[in-house]
Amino acid sequence: MESLLSEFYDWLLCEQGVMKHSIAVYRPVLRDLIMVCDGTITNEGVREFFRQGLQKHKPATLKFRKAVIHRLLHWLTEIRGLSEYEGVRRMVERLKLPRATSDRKALSEKAVRQWIRQPNIHTWKGLQDRVVLELLYCGLRIGEVVGLDKPDLDLEEGYAHIRHGKGDKERWVRLPQGALPVMGQYIANLLRAYPRQECLLPGTHGGRIGEVTLRRRLQSHAVAAGIGKQIPHILRHSCATHLSERGAPPLGIQKLLGHDDFNTTRRYLHLSRKLADTAIDDFHPRNEQQERLLEFMPTEGLEKVQNTY
């Protein structure tokens, strides 16, 4: 099975354009599956895998794990032509899991501000973490941030160039003015400390910083800031929500996040009831029409009308 998995990962990378850090997330899922299945993927083994998962994982995690397994089974049956896995694939397709909530949670602007300001920018790691938090709050995924090179951060024009986003898509992301000074400070230190290093976020032992290491550091800053243990990806959700609440056009938010389908973007927009009320109170044409009618509303017979309700 190990050789098949190796072929599968190569197919994802070379044929499907899946990023290396995404494949790195697939690996532990499939490793756990093979362990539970005792080396051979079977119906009973997959059922046991998800039975154990129900005790440990949230619905969203289970949904992701199911998608990873289904993608492997699709490759085994459709690309490699291994018909013995067809029954397992059909079983996974019919598998019912607890439903995850559709709305993505968002932090308040105050909580985001506390988190971003928590790292000590007078230390190298603190300055690096601050830049990462700023980029995540611009709508980038953590894997996209890790994959940035020095030239991808154009501070003169105020853009981050995402060369290999999800699905290997390319896009430009506008950087807010408030984030540019600390990014400039980081780049200046980076050029002095790592003049030959191409990547934006070098790790302690050379090469790019590890995504797992970075997540842990960012989560520790969230706890220290008093907002609890948070996953870095919530900053992407919060960016979309705050832009929407401040009146940014939905299609602009979609382009910023790099979504092909607006339904995906819609799940990121955690709209408050107050915002929905404002949409009616401030923009609905009938508000103005009602005001004009009230100016000319007759007073005679009003008591009779009121008594009918």
ZIFENVEN-V581940 format. One record per backbone hydrogen bond with DSSP energy under -0.5 kcal/mol. NH is the residue of the N-H (numbers start at 1). CO is the residue of the C=O. If there is no record, write none. Layout:
BEGIN
NH;CO, NH;CO
END
This chain:
BEGIN
5;1, 6;2, 7;3, 8;4, 9;5, 10;6, 11;7, 12;8, 13;9, 14;10, 15;11, 16;11, 18;12, 23;19, 24;20, 25;21, 25;22, 26;22, 27;23, 28;24, 29;25, 30;26, 31;27, 32;28, 33;29, 34;30, 35;31, 36;32, 37;33, 38;35, 39;34, 40;37, 42;40, 46;42, 47;43, 48;44, 49;45, 50;46, 51;47, 52;48, 53;49, 54;50, 55;51, 55;52, 56;52, 56;53, 57;53, 62;58, 63;59, 64;60, 65;61, 66;62, 67;63, 68;64, 69;65, 70;66, 71;67, 72;68, 73;69, 74;70, 75;71, 76;72, 77;73, 78;74, 79;74, 79;75, 80;75, 82;76, 83;81, 85;82, 86;83, 89;85, 90;86, 91;87, 92;88, 93;89, 94;90, 95;91, 95;92, 104;267, 112;108, 113;109, 114;110, 115;111, 116;112, 117;113, 118;114, 118;115, 119;115, 121;119, 123;120, 127;123, 128;124, 129;125, 130;126, 131;127, 132;128, 133;129, 134;130, 135;131, 136;132, 137;133, 138;135, 139;136, 140;135, 145;141, 146;142, 147;143, 148;145, 150;198, 152;149, 153;150, 154;152, 154;159, 155;153, 158;154, 159;154, 160;173, 161;152, 162;160, 162;171, 163;161, 165;169, 168;165, 169;166, 171;162, 173;160, 175;158, 179;176, 180;176, 180;177, 181;177, 183;179, 184;180, 185;181, 186;182, 187;183, 188;184, 189;185, 190;186, 191;187, 192;188, 193;189, 194;190, 197;194, 200;148, 201;148, 202;200, 203;207, 206;203, 209;201, 214;210, 215;211, 216;212, 217;213, 218;214, 219;215, 220;216, 221;217, 222;218, 223;219, 224;220, 225;221, 226;223, 227;222, 230;228, 234;231, 235;232, 236;233, 237;233, 238;234, 239;235, 240;236, 241;237, 242;238, 243;239, 244;240, 245;241, 246;242, 247;244, 248;243, 252;249, 253;249, 254;250, 255;251, 256;252, 257;253, 258;254, 259;254, 264;261, 265;261, 266;262, 267;263, 268;264, 268;265, 269;265, 269;266, 270;268, 271;269, 276;272, 277;273, 278;274, 279;275, 280;276, 281;277, 282;278, 283;278, 283;279, 284;280, 287;284, 288;284, 288;285, 289;285, 290;286, 291;287, 292;288, 293;289, 294;290, 295;291, 296;292, 296;293, 297;294, 302;299, 305;301, 306;302, 307;303, 308;304, 308;305, 309;306
END
